[in-house]
Amino acid sequence: IEGDILALGSQVSEAQTALETAVEQRRGREQEVSTQVELLRQAQADEQTKVDALSNKVKAIIEERNLLDRSIKDRTVELELENKLKETLLRTLPTQVKELE
């Protein structure tokens, strides 16, 4: 019986050692997974930062384009008014010259 008890004790000890090893290995894998998750989160945050920067650049370009469009429209109106003024002057100039003579 003592031999059986010693054998069982030895088996229990071996099983406990194997269990402890398995637990340590699992903890190691969990730590690896945790590290990988953190790295992925950081990479995602970095990518989001890049996306935000590009989005801001696009917004700035759109705003600049809108300003240029308004500027072009304003300049077009100015040119149209200048042309109308020139046409009016050309039409009325001969009459004004005759009146001055």
Secondary structure, DSSP 8 states (H G I E B T S, - for coil): -HHHHHHHHHHHHHHHHHHHHHHHHHHHHHHHHHHHHHHHHHHHHHHHHHHHHHHHHHHHHHHHHHHHHHHHHHHHHHHHHHHHHHHHHHHHHHHHHHHH-
